[in-house]
Protein backbone atom coordinates (compact mmCIF):
# COMPACT_ATOMS: atom_id res chain seq x y z
CA UNK A 1 0.00 0.00 0.00
CA UNK A 2 1.50 3.37 -0.96
CA UNK A 3 2.04 5.97 1.73
CA UNK A 4 -0.85 8.25 2.43
CA UNK A 5 -0.38 11.89 1.48
CA UNK A 6 -0.22 14.60 4.11
CA UNK A 7 -3.60 15.82 2.84
CA UNK A 8 -5.21 12.44 3.51
CA UNK A 9 -3.62 12.21 6.95
CA UNK A 10 -4.79 15.75 7.74
CA UNK A 11 -8.35 14.87 6.67
CA UNK A 12 -8.35 11.79 8.94
CA UNK A 13 -7.12 13.85 11.88
CA UNK A 14 -9.68 16.63 11.35
CA UNK A 15 -12.43 14.01 11.10
CA UNK A 16 -11.30 12.46 14.40
CA UNK A 17 -11.10 15.87 16.12
CA UNK A 18 -14.55 16.87 14.88
CA UNK A 19 -16.07 13.53 15.92
CA UNK A 20 -14.54 13.76 19.42
CA UNK A 21 -15.85 17.32 19.91
CA UNK A 22 -19.31 16.40 18.61
CA UNK A 23 -19.50 13.36 20.92
CA UNK A 24 -18.35 15.41 23.92
CA UNK A 25 -21.06 18.01 23.40
CA UNK A 26 -23.79 15.84 21.89
CA UNK A 27 -24.30 18.25 19.02
CA UNK A 28 -22.48 19.72 16.03
CA UNK A 29 -19.44 21.78 17.00
CA UNK A 30 -18.12 23.96 14.17
CA UNK A 31 -14.33 23.96 13.77
CA UNK A 32 -12.81 27.31 14.76
CA UNK A 33 -9.11 26.49 14.32
CA UNK A 34 -6.71 23.60 13.84
CA UNK A 35 -2.92 23.36 14.16
CA UNK A 36 -1.02 20.36 12.77
CA UNK A 37 2.53 19.07 12.97
CA UNK A 38 3.81 16.39 10.61
CA UNK A 39 6.67 14.54 12.24
CA UNK A 40 7.49 11.91 9.59
CA UNK A 41 6.15 10.40 6.40
CA UNK A 42 3.94 7.36 6.39
CA UNK A 43 0.39 6.10 6.49
CA UNK A 44 -1.23 6.15 9.92
CA UNK A 45 -2.28 2.80 11.32
CA UNK A 46 -4.25 4.57 14.05
CA UNK A 47 -5.69 8.02 14.64
CA UNK A 48 -6.98 8.78 18.12
CA UNK A 49 -8.48 12.00 19.44
CA UNK A 50 -9.50 13.17 22.88
CA UNK A 51 -10.90 16.28 24.50
CA UNK A 52 -8.24 18.23 26.37
CA UNK A 53 -10.49 20.99 27.73
CA UNK A 54 -14.05 22.25 27.58
CA UNK A 55 -15.46 25.63 28.49
CA UNK A 56 -18.99 26.96 28.28
CA UNK A 57 -18.51 28.03 24.64
CA UNK A 58 -15.49 26.07 23.32
CA UNK A 59 -14.15 22.52 23.11
CA UNK A 60 -10.41 21.88 22.76
CA UNK A 61 -9.28 18.57 21.26
CA UNK A 62 -5.98 16.84 20.45
CA UNK A 63 -5.19 13.98 18.09
CA UNK A 64 -2.26 11.70 17.28
CA UNK A 65 -1.68 9.69 14.12
CA UNK A 66 0.60 6.70 14.66
CA UNK A 67 2.33 4.22 12.37
CA UNK A 68 1.89 0.47 12.80
CA UNK A 69 5.04 0.37 14.96
CA UNK A 70 3.57 3.00 17.32
CA UNK A 71 5.75 5.86 16.07
CA UNK A 72 3.98 9.21 15.97
CA UNK A 73 3.48 10.45 12.40
CA UNK A 74 1.52 13.62 13.12
CA UNK A 75 -0.25 15.52 15.87
CA UNK A 76 -2.91 18.21 15.83
CA UNK A 77 -4.99 20.32 18.14
CA UNK A 78 -8.28 22.05 17.45
CA UNK A 79 -10.85 24.43 18.88
CA UNK A 80 -14.57 23.93 18.26
CA UNK A 81 -17.44 26.28 19.07
CA UNK A 82 -20.31 25.08 21.21
CA UNK A 83 -23.52 26.48 19.76
CA UNK A 84 -25.80 28.02 22.36
PyMOL CGO cylinders between C-alpha atoms (Angstrom):
from pymol import cmd
from pymol.cgo import CYLINDER

trace = [
    CYLINDER, 0.00, 0.00, 0.00, 1.50, 3.37, -0.96, 0.3, 1, 1, 1, 1, 1, 1,
    CYLINDER, 1.50, 3.37, -0.96, 2.04, 5.97, 1.73, 0.3, 1, 1, 1, 1, 1, 1,
    CYLINDER, 2.04, 5.97, 1.73, -0.85, 8.25, 2.43, 0.3, 1, 1, 1, 1, 1, 1,
    CYLINDER, -0.85, 8.25, 2.43, -0.38, 11.89, 1.48, 0.3, 1, 1, 1, 1, 1, 1,
    CYLINDER, -0.38, 11.89, 1.48, -0.22, 14.60, 4.11, 0.3, 1, 1, 1, 1, 1, 1,
    CYLINDER, -0.22, 14.60, 4.11, -3.60, 15.82, 2.84, 0.3, 1, 1, 1, 1, 1, 1,
    CYLINDER, -3.60, 15.82, 2.84, -5.21, 12.44, 3.51, 0.3, 1, 1, 1, 1, 1, 1,
    CYLINDER, -5.21, 12.44, 3.51, -3.62, 12.21, 6.95, 0.3, 1, 1, 1, 1, 1, 1,
    CYLINDER, -3.62, 12.21, 6.95, -4.79, 15.75, 7.74, 0.3, 1, 1, 1, 1, 1, 1,
    CYLINDER, -4.79, 15.75, 7.74, -8.35, 14.87, 6.67, 0.3, 1, 1, 1, 1, 1, 1,
    CYLINDER, -8.35, 14.87, 6.67, -8.35, 11.79, 8.94, 0.3, 1, 1, 1, 1, 1, 1,
    CYLINDER, -8.35, 11.79, 8.94, -7.12, 13.85, 11.88, 0.3, 1, 1, 1, 1, 1, 1,
    CYLINDER, -7.12, 13.85, 11.88, -9.68, 16.63, 11.35, 0.3, 1, 1, 1, 1, 1, 1,
    CYLINDER, -9.68, 16.63, 11.35, -12.43, 14.01, 11.10, 0.3, 1, 1, 1, 1, 1, 1,
    CYLINDER, -12.43, 14.01, 11.10, -11.30, 12.46, 14.40, 0.3, 1, 1, 1, 1, 1, 1,
    CYLINDER, -11.30, 12.46, 14.40, -11.10, 15.87, 16.12, 0.3, 1, 1, 1, 1, 1, 1,
    CYLINDER, -11.10, 15.87, 16.12, -14.55, 16.87, 14.88, 0.3, 1, 1, 1, 1, 1, 1,
    CYLINDER, -14.55, 16.87, 14.88, -16.07, 13.53, 15.92, 0.3, 1, 1, 1, 1, 1, 1,
    CYLINDER, -16.07, 13.53, 15.92, -14.54, 13.76, 19.42, 0.3, 1, 1, 1, 1, 1, 1,
    CYLINDER, -14.54, 13.76, 19.42, -15.85, 17.32, 19.91, 0.3, 1, 1, 1, 1, 1, 1,
    CYLINDER, -15.85, 17.32, 19.91, -19.31, 16.40, 18.61, 0.3, 1, 1, 1, 1, 1, 1,
    CYLINDER, -19.31, 16.40, 18.61, -19.50, 13.36, 20.92, 0.3, 1, 1, 1, 1, 1, 1,
    CYLINDER, -19.50, 13.36, 20.92, -18.35, 15.41, 23.92, 0.3, 1, 1, 1, 1, 1, 1,
    CYLINDER, -18.35, 15.41, 23.92, -21.06, 18.01, 23.40, 0.3, 1, 1, 1, 1, 1, 1,
    CYLINDER, -21.06, 18.01, 23.40, -23.79, 15.84, 21.89, 0.3, 1, 1, 1, 1, 1, 1,
    CYLINDER, -23.79, 15.84, 21.89, -24.30, 18.25, 19.02, 0.3, 1, 1, 1, 1, 1, 1,
    CYLINDER, -24.30, 18.25, 19.02, -22.48, 19.72, 16.03, 0.3, 1, 1, 1, 1, 1, 1,
    CYLINDER, -22.48, 19.72, 16.03, -19.44, 21.78, 17.00, 0.3, 1, 1, 1, 1, 1, 1,
    CYLINDER, -19.44, 21.78, 17.00, -18.12, 23.96, 14.17, 0.3, 1, 1, 1, 1, 1, 1,
    CYLINDER, -18.12, 23.96, 14.17, -14.33, 23.96, 13.77, 0.3, 1, 1, 1, 1, 1, 1,
    CYLINDER, -14.33, 23.96, 13.77, -12.81, 27.31, 14.76, 0.3, 1, 1, 1, 1, 1, 1,
    CYLINDER, -12.81, 27.31, 14.76, -9.11, 26.49, 14.32, 0.3, 1, 1, 1, 1, 1, 1,
    CYLINDER, -9.11, 26.49, 14.32, -6.71, 23.60, 13.84, 0.3, 1, 1, 1, 1, 1, 1,
    CYLINDER, -6.71, 23.60, 13.84, -2.92, 23.36, 14.16, 0.3, 1, 1, 1, 1, 1, 1,
    CYLINDER, -2.92, 23.36, 14.16, -1.02, 20.36, 12.77, 0.3, 1, 1, 1, 1, 1, 1,
    CYLINDER, -1.02, 20.36, 12.77, 2.53, 19.07, 12.97, 0.3, 1, 1, 1, 1, 1, 1,
    CYLINDER, 2.53, 19.07, 12.97, 3.81, 16.39, 10.61, 0.3, 1, 1, 1, 1, 1, 1,
    CYLINDER, 3.81, 16.39, 10.61, 6.67, 14.54, 12.24, 0.3, 1, 1, 1, 1, 1, 1,
    CYLINDER, 6.67, 14.54, 12.24, 7.49, 11.91, 9.59, 0.3, 1, 1, 1, 1, 1, 1,
    CYLINDER, 7.49, 11.91, 9.59, 6.15, 10.40, 6.40, 0.3, 1, 1, 1, 1, 1, 1,
    CYLINDER, 6.15, 10.40, 6.40, 3.94, 7.36, 6.39, 0.3, 1, 1, 1, 1, 1, 1,
    CYLINDER, 3.94, 7.36, 6.39, 0.39, 6.10, 6.49, 0.3, 1, 1, 1, 1, 1, 1,
    CYLINDER, 0.39, 6.10, 6.49, -1.23, 6.15, 9.92, 0.3, 1, 1, 1, 1, 1, 1,
    CYLINDER, -1.23, 6.15, 9.92, -2.28, 2.80, 11.32, 0.3, 1, 1, 1, 1, 1, 1,
    CYLINDER, -2.28, 2.80, 11.32, -4.25, 4.57, 14.05, 0.3, 1, 1, 1, 1, 1, 1,
    CYLINDER, -4.25, 4.57, 14.05, -5.69, 8.02, 14.64, 0.3, 1, 1, 1, 1, 1, 1,
    CYLINDER, -5.69, 8.02, 14.64, -6.98, 8.78, 18.12, 0.3, 1, 1, 1, 1, 1, 1,
    CYLINDER, -6.98, 8.78, 18.12, -8.48, 12.00, 19.44, 0.3, 1, 1, 1, 1, 1, 1,
    CYLINDER, -8.48, 12.00, 19.44, -9.50, 13.17, 22.88, 0.3, 1, 1, 1, 1, 1, 1,
    CYLINDER, -9.50, 13.17, 22.88, -10.90, 16.28, 24.50, 0.3, 1, 1, 1, 1, 1, 1,
    CYLINDER, -10.90, 16.28, 24.50, -8.24, 18.23, 26.37, 0.3, 1, 1, 1, 1, 1, 1,
    CYLINDER, -8.24, 18.23, 26.37, -10.49, 20.99, 27.73, 0.3, 1, 1, 1, 1, 1, 1,
    CYLINDER, -10.49, 20.99, 27.73, -14.05, 22.25, 27.58, 0.3, 1, 1, 1, 1, 1, 1,
    CYLINDER, -14.05, 22.25, 27.58, -15.46, 25.63, 28.49, 0.3, 1, 1, 1, 1, 1, 1,
    CYLINDER, -15.46, 25.63, 28.49, -18.99, 26.96, 28.28, 0.3, 1, 1, 1, 1, 1, 1,
    CYLINDER, -18.99, 26.96, 28.28, -18.51, 28.03, 24.64, 0.3, 1, 1, 1, 1, 1, 1,
    CYLINDER, -18.51, 28.03, 24.64, -15.49, 26.07, 23.32, 0.3, 1, 1, 1, 1, 1, 1,
    CYLINDER, -15.49, 26.07, 23.32, -14.15, 22.52, 23.11, 0.3, 1, 1, 1, 1, 1, 1,
    CYLINDER, -14.15, 22.52, 23.11, -10.41, 21.88, 22.76, 0.3, 1, 1, 1, 1, 1, 1,
    CYLINDER, -10.41, 21.88, 22.76, -9.28, 18.57, 21.26, 0.3, 1, 1, 1, 1, 1, 1,
    CYLINDER, -9.28, 18.57, 21.26, -5.98, 16.84, 20.45, 0.3, 1, 1, 1, 1, 1, 1,
    CYLINDER, -5.98, 16.84, 20.45, -5.19, 13.98, 18.09, 0.3, 1, 1, 1, 1, 1, 1,
    CYLINDER, -5.19, 13.98, 18.09, -2.26, 11.70, 17.28, 0.3, 1, 1, 1, 1, 1, 1,
    CYLINDER, -2.26, 11.70, 17.28, -1.68, 9.69, 14.12, 0.3, 1, 1, 1, 1, 1, 1,
    CYLINDER, -1.68, 9.69, 14.12, 0.60, 6.70, 14.66, 0.3, 1, 1, 1, 1, 1, 1,
    CYLINDER, 0.60, 6.70, 14.66, 2.33, 4.22, 12.37, 0.3, 1, 1, 1, 1, 1, 1,
    CYLINDER, 2.33, 4.22, 12.37, 1.89, 0.47, 12.80, 0.3, 1, 1, 1, 1, 1, 1,
    CYLINDER, 1.89, 0.47, 12.80, 5.04, 0.37, 14.96, 0.3, 1, 1, 1, 1, 1, 1,
    CYLINDER, 5.04, 0.37, 14.96, 3.57, 3.00, 17.32, 0.3, 1, 1, 1, 1, 1, 1,
    CYLINDER, 3.57, 3.00, 17.32, 5.75, 5.86, 16.07, 0.3, 1, 1, 1, 1, 1, 1,
    CYLINDER, 5.75, 5.86, 16.07, 3.98, 9.21, 15.97, 0.3, 1, 1, 1, 1, 1, 1,
    CYLINDER, 3.98, 9.21, 15.97, 3.48, 10.45, 12.40, 0.3, 1, 1, 1, 1, 1, 1,
    CYLINDER, 3.48, 10.45, 12.40, 1.52, 13.62, 13.12, 0.3, 1, 1, 1, 1, 1, 1,
    CYLINDER, 1.52, 13.62, 13.12, -0.25, 15.52, 15.87, 0.3, 1, 1, 1, 1, 1, 1,
    CYLINDER, -0.25, 15.52, 15.87, -2.91, 18.21, 15.83, 0.3, 1, 1, 1, 1, 1, 1,
    CYLINDER, -2.91, 18.21, 15.83, -4.99, 20.32, 18.14, 0.3, 1, 1, 1, 1, 1, 1,
    CYLINDER, -4.99, 20.32, 18.14, -8.28, 22.05, 17.45, 0.3, 1, 1, 1, 1, 1, 1,
    CYLINDER, -8.28, 22.05, 17.45, -10.85, 24.43, 18.88, 0.3, 1, 1, 1, 1, 1, 1,
    CYLINDER, -10.85, 24.43, 18.88, -14.57, 23.93, 18.26, 0.3, 1, 1, 1, 1, 1, 1,
    CYLINDER, -14.57, 23.93, 18.26, -17.44, 26.28, 19.07, 0.3, 1, 1, 1, 1, 1, 1,
    CYLINDER, -17.44, 26.28, 19.07, -20.31, 25.08, 21.21, 0.3, 1, 1, 1, 1, 1, 1,
    CYLINDER, -20.31, 25.08, 21.21, -23.52, 26.48, 19.76, 0.3, 1, 1, 1, 1, 1, 1,
    CYLINDER, -23.52, 26.48, 19.76, -25.80, 28.02, 22.36, 0.3, 1, 1, 1, 1, 1, 1,
]
cmd.load_cgo(trace, "trace")
